[in-house]
Amino acid sequence: MSVPRLLVIGGNGFLGSAICRLAVGKGWDVSSMSSSGKPYATPAGHTPAWVPQVKWHAASAFSPDSYSSLIQESTAVVHTLGILLEDAGYKQSVKSGDVLGLVKSFASSLGGGGGNGNPLKSERNGNPLKSEEERRRGYEGMNRDSALTVLDTLISSRQIRPSTSSTNTTPFVYISAADAFRLVVPRRYIETKRQAELGILSRCASHPDAGIKPTFIRPGLMYHPHIRPLTTLPAFLVDLSAKLSSASGLPNPFASRSALHGALESLRTYPLHVDHVAAAVLKCIEEGREGVVEVPEMREWAGLGGKRRVDIGLQ
């Protein structure tokens, strides 16, 4: 069996770096693509031993010409780009452990200031007009359009250079999210994730000759006690809440698309160590799994609990 050639979109990020590290440990040929192209470094600025074994490339997901050669050479692609909040400072607050800064970012997003652009700009249908760059940095751009652009580029590359075997397929793994953040982040976060899933499914179905196999990973809260210490306490509290909910056995009484349903699910969805999510991504690629992978299944794979399979229907 040939060595997988993995391309991770956003490989120097929190989850992307974990995927790269575990893939290198398996002996895979790993490339990372990000806007900066900078190799991963720890919060303290250190370079782990695995980093030189990854090929680090600077490219924009919105500019196919900047990575078309990379995607042609890859046998599997993982898209990890995405934002939880449109406030640009929240990621740095998480990295640095700045609790006050993170609270301000959440308050800004919930208060309507989460990256909606300059409120003094002219409006259309009640929404401020955005520049192209603002749109790309927002929910629609980062969570949806970047993934669809990468997928379109992958499909085009497979149609230009078709596989020598009709049985060969290319896994395309999209890091989505469990519906477990409502009332905490704007609803557009989960809406754009689901729009991306549907768009990916539609494109793959429309181009069966390209041989793209889509997989959607839906984690809830991801944590790491050393790399992201700020996530430890929330993970502990959510884990405790989820255990109490599981013990009660009570169903969610609210309508599935309501805010209250989403809020309750936030307290019922177990957090996952980022390495467990990364391992689930690689397992799907290795085993050719297709469809939606939810938190219970990832927990089962990690030896943490029972599993619940979800089919391709995007529930």
Salt bridges, closest charged atoms under 4 A:
ASP29 OD1 - LYS55 NZ 2.64
GLU86 OE2 - LYS130 NZ 3.81
GLU86 OE2 - ARG188 NH2 2.84
GLU132 OE2 - ARG135 NH2 2.76
GLU132 OE2 - ARG136 NE 3.36
GLU133 OE2 - ARG137 NH1 3.64
GLU134 OE1 - LYS121 NZ 2.92
GLU140 OE1 - ARG188 NH2 2.87
ASP145 OD2 - ARG135 NH1 2.31
ASP145 OD1 - ARG144 NE 2.70
ASP152 OD1 - ARG203 NE 2.72
ASP179 OD2 - ARG182 NH2 2.49
GLU191 OE2 - ARG187 NE 3.52
GLU197 OE2 - ARG194 NH1 3.24
GLU197 OE1 - ARG218 NH2 2.70
ASP239 OD2 - LYS243 NZ 3.06
GLU265 OE2 - ARG268 NE 3.15
ASP275 OD1 - ARG21 NH2 2.54
GLU286 OE2 - LYS26 NZ 3.26
GLU287 OE2 - LYS283 NZ 2.85
GLU287 OE1 - ARG289 NE 2.78
GLU294 OE2 - ARG218 NH1 2.88
GLU297 OE2 - ARG289 NH1 3.36
GLU297 OE2 - ARG309 NE 2.81
